[in-house]
Structure formats: C-alpha cells, structure tokens
C-alpha cells in the first residue's frame, strides 16, 4: 500500500475537501454538478490507495442531489476515519476467556485481529486481555501490553492494569485507547504528553461515544500548585523539571487507555475512559501521592513537596461544559488549601476557605495580594473581641495585624474553643521573636512582598512546612527559615 504516513495524509486531505463540499451544499453556493465532479475525483483517488469503502461512499456522493449531499458527506467522513484507523492500527488482540460472547464487540473493530483462548498459553500479541472471571494470578509471561477486565477484587490483581465490569461500548473504548497510536508531532516536547490540539480531538471522540452509549468517561483538570513561586524561588529551569516530572509520572502511573495532555502552562488534562468517578479519584490521588515524593536538585537547593490540585467531572453533553465543571472543582480545591482532588461528590465537604484578619492597621500590598490569591474569602475585625464562635467555623488562617498582637493573641488562645487554626503575625522585624513566643506559627514583615507572603502562608496552612516545631507560648529553637527538612 505504500508509505502509511503518506496514505493517511492523502486521506485527510480528502476529509478536508469533504468538509468544504458539505458547507457548499448546505449554503447552496455551488451547483450539484460541480460538487459531483469533486466527489468523482476523490473517489478515483480513494480507489488508488485501496480505500474501498471510502471510494463507494464518494461515488454515492457523486450521484446525490444538493439536498442529500450534507448527510452523505458525513457518511464519507466516517469512512475516512475508519480507513485511517484500519491503516494505522493493524493490531492483534489475544483474549483469554471462557465466555467469548462477552468480547464479541471487539471483533468489529477495524484493523484489529482478535483471537480467543480458554487456557493460558504464551503468544505474541499487541494486546492481551485477561478475563478475571475465569483466571487468577499469577499469570505467565506475555508479549505486548496486558490488561485485566471484569476485575472485582483489585487487591488480588495488584501490579496489573485492571478494569471492572465494562459494557461492550466501554470495553471497545478502552481497547481503542490502548491500541490507538499517537504521532510524536502530537506531543508536548517538554512533558512527552499529548498537546492540547491532539487532546481536543480525543475528547470529541470520547464525547461522541460517551453520549451515544452512556459510557463513563471521567475528565480531570490538573494544576500544579504554587508554580509561580517555584519559578521565582528556584528558577524557570526548576519549573521545567517539575513539568517533566509530572509528565513522566502520568505516563507511568495512568492506565494505558487513559489520555493525558498538557493543557497549557502548568495545567494538565486527564481522561479515564471506563472508570467510575470514584475510581478516577483514587487513581489521581495515588498520582498526587507519588508527585509529592518527587525531589529536584537545583542551584537554589532541593525542590520538594510538589503538589497539584485537580477538578474532576463526568464527560457528558458538550465538552466545553464538562471542562467548565472541572474548572469549578479545580478552583474549589485551590480555595480549600490545594493538594487535593475534588468532584461534585465532595460538595458536602467543600466549605469556602477563608482567612480572618484581626487588627485596625491596613494590610500591606504584598500580604493583601497573597490573601486574595490563597483564600476565597477574607474577613477583617478590629479586635479579637469582635469575633464569635461561628466566625471561626470555616476559618483556615488567623492573621494578627496589630501593635497589641501579644494581648490579642493571648486572649484568643485563652478564651477560644478552637485554637487549632494556624496563626500568622504581621510585625516589625525586631518583634519576630516576641510574636513566636506569643504563639504565632509564622511571622511576616510589614513590607513583605506578595510572593514571599504567599509562600509563608502556604507553609503555615499545610504546604511547605517550616522547620521549627509548633509550640504555643515558647520558642524551641533559634528563629531560622527553611524551605526543606534537609
């Protein structure tokens, strides 16, 4: 058939012409005779490259009326897609099962040869599918990729890529995802993941299947936490290493049928066909746990404790609406302190993260900017005496910004029933020791910049931990700041 790449490129040129023909026919901008001539020419080209079904579709198009052409153009475009899949796949799938009927849907995939076996044997194949209902681990050695389906006891199959009970449509989607090749030109050069354009095409393909057959396809938007601070504190090369590390982890940890792409900047998108929302959340939380263990050596020191936030939603309806839903839960995750995965199933747990500022002095520009970036809501009180117990319910940080910080802080620690909320004190530099002695978890200078203020606030609220131990009312060590525990 000649060079596969040239065939695919030529067929996609035909697809572009078909889209133009459809628009012309819909708008009535050209006579049907002229459109028919284009269709006959493309049918001849399809015959030359061996695309039989595409050629037949184009010949039907050449004899159609202008009114019939839009629908026939859609049929021909589907024939183009089938030819591309058949040409580029040409894969062998081996299925070990005692109930072949459960997998009959795979025999209809273009470019895929399916073989069934009732007992284990070694055989070369592009993909091996094990039916967990009929087989138990450990398994023998197989060539090619291996997945386990109809798996109900995941702990029994630890170390294998497992899927639950999939509908025929979901099974087809998973197998297509495992076998579908992606050209290097569709990848982000830095991370090795798909780029946004290629991922958008994949999302549209998944959306069509998900809406037509009600297949579960969870989608997640992922954003690396405090990425600007990483670039500012460690240099842009460290930021690049962080992006590369996430890309490597995603490719190693996600399932073969999953789709991961760099959506833009430090934001990524992941699609998990065939998984439930809860399964997808577990997969992403495991990825988060592994990302936290990444260590990057830079000229400015070790970069550790990397995290990400993720918003998760089920693909349904329009792709753009699903992405809006993902972004909504991503922002919720950010507002609640970052380093977490949220979806609509967490709605009852997502109170708005807020900060309380106590003091009558105006906040410095850097601190005000850091509070706006970190928290969804900031409330200000002139003194601790104005607070009620209800005000402290959803508070994630208390900022003392007053000359009388020692008195105010002592009153809070003595009278409040909720003294586990982290405390930051804004004081002049020569009062740092006094602030720590009074019970502050961290201190900020009055004129601190927004980047340092945000970093210190995140340290206090559970991001990068200060090295000093937290002891109310006394200092346990000299006041030194460390971004790591090395």
C-alpha positions as CSV (number, residue, x, y, z in Angstrom):
1,X,0.0,0.0,0.0
2,X,3.0,2.3,0.2
3,X,4.0,4.6,3.0
4,X,1.4,4.6,5.7
5,X,2.1,8.2,6.6
6,X,1.6,9.4,3.0
7,X,-1.7,7.4,2.8
8,X,-3.0,8.9,6.0
9,X,-2.1,12.4,4.9
10,X,-3.7,11.9,1.5
11,X,-6.9,10.6,3.1
12,X,-7.1,13.5,5.5
13,X,-6.8,15.9,2.5
14,X,-9.9,14.1,1.2
15,X,-11.6,14.8,4.5
16,X,-10.8,18.5,4.2
17,X,-12.4,18.5,0.8
18,X,-15.5,16.7,2.1
19,X,-16.0,19.3,4.8
20,X,-15.8,22.1,2.2
21,X,-18.3,20.2,0.0
22,X,-20.7,19.9,2.9
23,X,-20.5,23.6,3.6
24,X,-21.1,24.5,-0.1
25,X,-24.0,22.1,-0.3
26,X,-25.6,23.5,2.9
27,X,-25.3,27.1,1.7
28,X,-26.3,26.3,-1.9
29,X,-23.3,28.2,-3.1
30,X,-22.4,25.7,-5.9
31,X,-24.4,23.6,-8.4
32,X,-24.7,19.9,-7.6
33,X,-22.9,19.1,-10.9
34,X,-19.8,20.8,-9.7
35,X,-19.9,19.1,-6.3
36,X,-20.4,15.7,-8.1
37,X,-17.3,16.3,-10.1
38,X,-15.2,16.9,-6.9
39,X,-16.7,13.7,-5.4
40,X,-15.8,11.6,-8.5
41,X,-12.2,12.9,-8.5
42,X,-11.8,12.0,-4.8
43,X,-13.4,8.5,-5.4
44,X,-10.8,7.8,-8.0
45,X,-8.0,8.8,-5.5
46,X,-9.6,6.6,-2.9
47,X,-9.5,3.6,-5.3
48,X,-5.8,4.2,-6.0
49,X,-4.9,3.9,-2.3
50,X,-7.2,0.9,-1.7
51,X,-9.8,2.7,0.5
52,X,-12.7,0.6,-1.0
53,X,-15.5,1.7,1.4
54,X,-14.4,5.4,1.1
55,X,-14.5,5.1,-2.7
56,X,-18.0,3.7,-2.5
57,X,-19.2,6.5,-0.3
58,X,-17.7,9.1,-2.6
59,X,-19.4,7.5,-5.7
60,X,-22.8,7.7,-3.9
61,X,-22.0,11.3,-3.2
62,X,-21.2,12.0,-6.9
63,X,-24.8,11.0,-7.9
64,X,-26.6,12.8,-5.0
65,X,-28.7,15.9,-5.1
66,X,-27.5,19.0,-3.3
67,X,-30.0,18.4,-0.5
68,X,-28.7,14.8,0.0
69,X,-25.0,15.9,0.0
70,X,-24.6,17.1,3.6
71,X,-25.7,13.7,5.0
72,X,-23.6,11.7,2.5
73,X,-20.6,13.9,3.3
74,X,-20.9,12.9,6.9
75,X,-21.0,9.2,5.9
76,X,-17.9,9.7,3.7
77,X,-16.1,11.4,6.6
78,X,-16.8,8.4,8.8
79,X,-15.4,6.2,6.1
80,X,-12.2,8.3,6.1
81,X,-11.9,7.8,9.9
82,X,-12.4,4.1,9.6
83,X,-9.7,3.9,6.8
84,X,-7.2,5.9,8.9
85,X,-7.8,3.6,12.0
86,X,-7.5,0.5,9.8
87,X,-4.4,1.7,8.1
88,X,-2.6,2.8,11.3
89,X,-3.7,0.1,13.7
90,X,-3.4,-3.3,12.1
91,X,-3.1,-4.8,15.6
92,X,-3.5,-8.3,17.1
93,X,-5.6,-8.8,20.3
94,X,-5.5,-12.0,22.3
95,X,-8.3,-12.6,24.8
96,X,-8.2,-15.3,27.5
97,X,-11.7,-16.1,28.5
98,X,-14.2,-19.0,28.8
99,X,-17.0,-16.7,27.6
100,X,-16.0,-15.3,24.2
101,X,-19.5,-13.8,23.7
102,X,-18.7,-11.1,26.2
103,X,-15.9,-9.8,23.9
104,X,-17.6,-10.1,20.5
105,X,-17.8,-6.3,20.3
106,X,-14.0,-6.2,19.7
107,X,-14.3,-8.4,16.6
108,X,-16.0,-5.4,14.8
109,X,-13.0,-3.0,15.3
110,X,-11.3,-2.0,12.1
111,X,-7.7,-3.0,11.8
112,X,-7.9,-5.4,14.8
113,X,-7.5,-9.2,14.6
114,X,-9.0,-10.9,17.7
115,X,-8.1,-14.4,18.9
116,X,-9.8,-16.3,21.8
117,X,-8.2,-18.9,24.1
118,X,-9.8,-20.8,27.0
119,X,-6.5,-21.6,28.7
120,X,-3.3,-19.7,29.3
121,X,-0.5,-20.0,26.7
122,X,2.3,-17.9,25.6
123,X,1.6,-16.0,22.5
124,X,2.9,-12.8,20.8
125,X,0.3,-10.1,20.6
126,X,-0.1,-6.3,20.6
127,X,-2.6,-6.6,23.5
128,X,-3.5,-9.4,25.8
129,X,-6.9,-9.2,27.7
130,X,-7.4,-11.5,30.7
131,X,-11.0,-12.2,31.9
132,X,-10.6,-12.1,35.7
133,X,-13.9,-14.0,36.0
134,X,-12.1,-17.1,34.5
135,X,-8.5,-16.7,35.5
136,X,-6.5,-16.0,38.7
137,X,-3.0,-14.6,39.2
138,X,-0.1,-15.1,38.9
139,X,-0.1,-15.2,35.1
140,X,2.6,-16.3,32.7
141,X,4.8,-14.1,30.6
142,X,3.1,-12.4,27.6
143,X,4.5,-10.3,24.8
144,X,2.8,-6.9,24.3
145,X,0.5,-5.0,26.6
146,X,-1.7,-6.7,29.2
147,X,-4.9,-5.6,30.9
148,X,-7.3,-7.4,33.2
149,X,-11.1,-6.9,32.9
150,X,-14.1,-7.9,34.9
151,X,-12.0,-7.4,37.9
152,X,-13.8,-7.2,41.2
153,X,-11.0,-7.9,43.7
154,X,-8.4,-5.3,42.7
155,X,-6.1,-6.3,45.6
156,X,-5.8,-9.8,44.2
157,X,-4.6,-8.3,40.9
158,X,-2.1,-5.8,42.4
159,X,0.6,-4.9,39.9
160,X,-1.7,-5.5,36.9
161,X,-3.7,-2.9,35.0
162,X,-7.2,-3.6,36.0
163,X,-10.7,-2.6,34.8
164,X,-14.1,-3.5,36.4
165,X,-17.2,-4.9,34.6
166,X,-17.3,-2.9,31.4
167,X,-20.2,-2.6,29.0
168,X,-19.4,-3.6,25.3
169,X,-19.1,0.1,24.4
170,X,-16.8,0.9,27.3
171,X,-14.7,-2.2,26.5
172,X,-14.4,-1.0,22.9
173,X,-13.4,2.5,24.1
174,X,-10.7,1.1,26.4
175,X,-9.2,-1.2,23.7
176,X,-9.2,1.6,21.2
177,X,-7.4,3.8,23.7
178,X,-4.7,1.2,24.4
179,X,-4.1,0.5,20.7
180,X,-4.5,3.9,19.2
181,X,-1.1,5.3,18.1
182,X,-0.2,8.9,18.6
183,X,2.4,10.6,16.4
184,X,5.3,12.4,18.1
185,X,4.2,15.6,16.4
186,X,1.1,15.5,18.6
187,X,3.1,15.5,21.8
188,X,4.3,18.3,24.1
189,X,8.1,18.3,23.6
190,X,8.7,19.2,27.3
191,X,6.5,16.7,29.0
192,X,6.0,14.0,26.4
193,X,2.2,14.1,26.9
194,X,-0.3,14.9,24.2
195,X,-0.6,18.6,23.2
196,X,-3.9,20.5,23.5
197,X,-4.9,20.1,19.8
198,X,-4.5,16.4,19.8
199,X,-6.3,16.1,23.2
200,X,-9.2,18.1,21.9
201,X,-9.7,15.6,19.1
202,X,-9.6,12.8,21.6
203,X,-12.1,14.5,23.8
204,X,-14.5,15.0,20.9
205,X,-14.2,11.3,20.0
206,X,-14.8,10.2,23.6
207,X,-17.7,12.6,24.0
208,X,-19.4,11.0,20.9
209,X,-19.1,7.5,22.4
210,X,-20.0,8.6,26.0
211,X,-23.2,10.4,25.0
212,X,-24.3,7.7,22.5
213,X,-23.7,4.6,24.7
214,X,-23.7,6.2,28.2
215,X,-20.1,5.1,28.8
216,X,-18.4,6.6,31.9
217,X,-15.5,8.9,31.0
218,X,-14.2,11.0,33.9
219,X,-12.3,14.1,33.0
220,X,-9.9,16.0,35.3
221,X,-8.2,19.4,35.0
222,X,-5.0,19.4,37.0
223,X,-3.0,22.5,38.0
224,X,0.5,22.3,39.7
225,X,0.3,24.2,43.0
226,X,2.4,27.3,43.6
227,X,4.1,27.0,40.3
228,X,4.9,30.7,40.0
229,X,6.6,30.5,43.4
230,X,8.7,27.6,42.2
231,X,9.8,29.6,39.2
232,X,10.6,32.7,41.3
233,X,12.4,30.9,44.1
234,X,14.2,28.1,42.2
235,X,14.4,29.4,38.6
236,X,12.5,28.6,35.4
237,X,14.6,25.5,34.7
238,X,13.3,24.0,38.0
239,X,9.8,24.7,36.8
240,X,10.6,22.8,33.6
241,X,11.9,19.9,35.6
242,X,8.7,19.9,37.7
243,X,6.6,19.8,34.5
244,X,8.8,17.0,33.1
245,X,8.5,15.0,36.3
246,X,4.7,15.2,36.3
247,X,4.6,14.1,32.6
248,X,6.8,11.0,33.4
249,X,4.7,10.1,36.4
250,X,1.5,10.5,34.5
251,X,2.7,8.2,31.7
252,X,4.0,5.6,34.2
253,X,1.0,5.6,36.6
254,X,-2.1,6.2,34.4
255,X,-3.7,3.2,32.6
256,X,-2.8,2.5,29.0
257,X,-6.2,3.5,27.8
258,X,-6.2,6.9,29.7
259,X,-5.4,10.1,27.9
260,X,-3.1,12.7,29.5
261,X,-2.1,16.0,27.9
262,X,-0.5,19.3,28.8
263,X,-3.5,21.7,28.5
264,X,-1.4,24.8,28.8
265,X,1.3,26.3,31.1
266,X,1.2,24.3,34.4
267,X,-2.3,22.9,33.7
268,X,-2.9,19.3,32.5
269,X,-6.0,17.3,31.4
270,X,-6.6,13.6,32.0
271,X,-9.4,11.4,30.6
272,X,-10.1,8.0,32.1
273,X,-12.4,6.0,29.9
274,X,-14.3,3.2,31.5
275,X,-13.6,4.3,35.1
276,X,-16.2,5.4,37.6
277,X,-15.8,8.8,39.2
278,X,-14.6,7.2,42.4
279,X,-12.1,5.0,40.6
280,X,-10.8,8.1,38.7
281,X,-10.4,10.0,42.0
282,X,-8.4,7.1,43.6
283,X,-6.1,7.0,40.5
284,X,-5.5,10.7,40.7
285,X,-4.9,10.7,44.5
286,X,-2.3,8.0,44.0
287,X,-0.7,10.1,41.3
288,X,-0.7,13.1,43.7
289,X,0.9,11.0,46.5
290,X,3.7,10.0,44.1
291,X,4.2,13.5,42.9
292,X,4.7,14.7,46.5
293,X,7.7,12.4,46.7
294,X,9.5,14.0,43.7
295,X,12.8,15.7,44.6
296,X,14.6,18.0,42.2
297,X,18.1,19.3,42.9
298,X,18.5,23.0,41.8
299,X,21.2,25.6,42.2
300,X,19.0,27.2,44.8
301,X,18.6,24.0,46.8
302,X,16.3,20.9,46.8
303,X,12.8,21.4,45.4
304,X,10.5,19.1,47.4
305,X,6.8,18.7,48.4
306,X,5.4,19.3,44.9
307,X,1.6,19.0,44.8
308,X,-1.2,19.6,42.4
309,X,-4.9,20.4,42.7
310,X,-7.5,18.7,40.4
311,X,-11.1,19.2,39.5
312,X,-13.0,16.0,38.3
313,X,-16.2,15.7,36.4
314,X,-18.0,13.1,34.2
315,X,-17.9,13.7,30.4
316,X,-21.5,14.3,29.2
317,X,-23.2,16.7,26.9
318,X,-20.8,19.3,25.4
319,X,-17.1,19.0,26.1
320,X,-16.9,22.7,26.9
321,X,-19.5,22.3,29.7
322,X,-17.6,19.4,31.2
323,X,-14.4,21.5,31.2
324,X,-16.2,24.3,33.0
325,X,-17.4,21.9,35.6
326,X,-13.8,20.5,36.0
327,X,-12.5,24.1,36.4
328,X,-15.2,24.8,39.0
329,X,-14.0,22.0,41.2
330,X,-10.3,22.8,40.5
331,X,-10.9,26.3,41.9
332,X,-12.7,24.8,44.9
333,X,-9.6,22.5,45.5
334,X,-7.4,25.6,45.3
335,X,-9.6,27.6,47.8
336,X,-9.6,24.7,50.3
337,X,-5.8,24.7,50.5
338,X,-4.6,22.9,47.3
339,X,-3.1,19.4,47.1
340,X,-6.4,17.6,46.6
341,X,-8.8,16.1,44.0
342,X,-12.5,17.3,44.1
343,X,-15.7,16.5,42.3
344,X,-19.4,17.0,42.8
345,X,-19.3,14.0,45.1
346,X,-17.4,16.2,47.6
347,X,-19.9,19.0,47.6
348,X,-20.9,18.4,51.2
349,X,-17.3,18.7,52.3
350,X,-16.3,21.9,50.4
351,X,-16.8,24.8,52.7
352,X,-15.2,28.0,51.4
353,X,-11.7,28.5,52.7
354,X,-11.4,31.8,54.5
355,X,-8.9,33.9,56.4
356,X,-9.6,36.2,59.4
357,X,-7.5,39.4,59.9
358,X,-7.5,40.9,63.4
359,X,-6.2,44.5,63.7
360,X,-7.0,48.0,62.7
361,X,-3.9,48.6,60.6
362,X,-4.2,48.5,56.8
363,X,-2.7,45.4,55.3
364,X,0.5,45.8,53.2
365,X,0.1,45.3,49.5
366,X,2.1,42.0,49.4
367,X,0.0,40.4,52.2
368,X,-3.3,41.6,50.8
369,X,-2.4,40.1,47.4
370,X,-1.3,36.8,48.9
371,X,-4.5,36.5,50.9
372,X,-6.6,37.2,47.8
373,X,-4.7,34.6,45.9
374,X,-4.8,31.9,48.6
375,X,-8.3,32.3,50.0
376,X,-11.8,32.6,48.6
377,X,-12.8,35.0,51.4
378,X,-11.0,37.3,53.9
379,X,-12.8,39.0,56.8
380,X,-11.4,41.8,58.9
381,X,-12.1,42.6,62.6
382,X,-10.6,45.4,64.7
383,X,-10.0,43.1,67.7
384,X,-10.4,39.5,68.8
385,X,-13.3,40.6,71.0
386,X,-15.5,41.2,67.9
387,X,-15.2,37.5,66.8
388,X,-17.9,34.9,67.5
389,X,-17.5,31.1,67.6
390,X,-19.4,31.0,64.3
391,X,-16.8,33.2,62.6
392,X,-14.1,30.6,63.4
393,X,-16.0,27.6,61.9
394,X,-14.7,27.8,58.4
395,X,-11.6,29.8,59.1
396,X,-8.3,28.3,57.8
397,X,-6.0,31.1,59.0
398,X,-5.9,33.9,61.5
399,X,-3.7,36.9,60.8
400,X,-2.9,39.3,63.6
401,X,-2.1,42.7,62.2
402,X,-2.0,45.0,65.3
403,X,0.5,46.6,67.6
404,X,-1.2,44.9,70.5
405,X,-0.6,41.4,69.0
406,X,0.6,39.9,72.3
407,X,-2.5,40.9,74.2
408,X,-4.9,39.9,71.3
409,X,-3.2,36.6,70.7
410,X,-3.1,35.7,74.4
411,X,-6.9,36.4,74.7
412,X,-7.6,34.2,71.7
413,X,-5.5,31.3,73.0
414,X,-7.0,31.6,76.4
415,X,-10.7,32.0,75.5
416,X,-11.3,30.3,72.2
417,X,-12.5,26.7,72.0
418,X,-10.9,26.4,68.6
419,X,-7.1,27.1,68.9
420,X,-6.0,24.7,66.1
421,X,-6.4,27.4,63.4
422,X,-2.9,28.4,62.2
423,X,-1.7,31.9,63.2
424,X,0.3,34.4,61.2
425,X,1.5,37.6,62.8
426,X,2.5,40.7,60.9
427,X,5.0,42.7,62.9
428,X,8.1,44.8,62.6
429,X,11.3,42.7,62.3
430,X,12.6,43.4,65.8
431,X,9.3,41.9,67.2
432,X,9.6,38.5,65.4
433,X,10.8,36.7,68.5
434,X,8.0,38.2,70.6
435,X,5.4,37.0,68.0
436,X,6.7,33.4,68.1
437,X,6.9,33.5,71.9
438,X,3.3,34.6,72.0
439,X,2.1,31.6,69.9
440,X,2.4,32.6,66.2
441,X,3.0,29.7,63.8
442,X,4.7,32.1,61.3
443,X,5.6,35.8,61.0
444,X,5.6,38.3,58.2
445,X,7.3,41.6,57.9
446,X,5.1,44.7,57.4
447,X,6.5,45.3,53.9
448,X,6.9,41.7,52.8
449,X,6.3,41.0,49.0
450,X,3.4,39.0,47.7
451,X,5.5,36.0,46.5
452,X,7.2,35.5,49.9
453,X,3.9,36.2,51.8
454,X,2.0,33.6,49.7
455,X,4.8,31.1,50.3
456,X,4.8,31.7,54.1
457,X,1.0,31.5,54.3
458,X,1.0,28.2,52.3
459,X,3.7,26.9,54.7
460,X,1.5,27.7,57.7
461,X,-1.6,26.3,56.1
462,X,-0.2,22.9,55.3
463,X,2.0,23.4,52.2
464,X,5.8,23.5,52.7
465,X,6.3,23.1,56.5
466,X,8.6,25.5,58.4
467,X,11.4,23.6,60.1
468,X,10.6,24.9,63.6
469,X,8.3,22.8,65.7
470,X,5.0,24.2,66.6
471,X,4.9,25.1,70.3
472,X,2.4,27.5,71.7
473,X,3.9,30.1,74.1
474,X,7.6,29.3,73.8
475,X,10.5,29.2,71.3
476,X,12.1,25.8,70.9
477,X,14.9,26.7,68.6
478,X,16.6,29.7,67.0
479,X,14.4,31.5,64.6
480,X,15.6,30.3,61.1
481,X,13.6,29.7,58.0
482,X,14.0,26.6,55.9
483,X,12.1,25.5,52.8
484,X,13.0,21.9,53.3
485,X,14.0,19.5,56.0
486,X,17.3,18.6,54.6
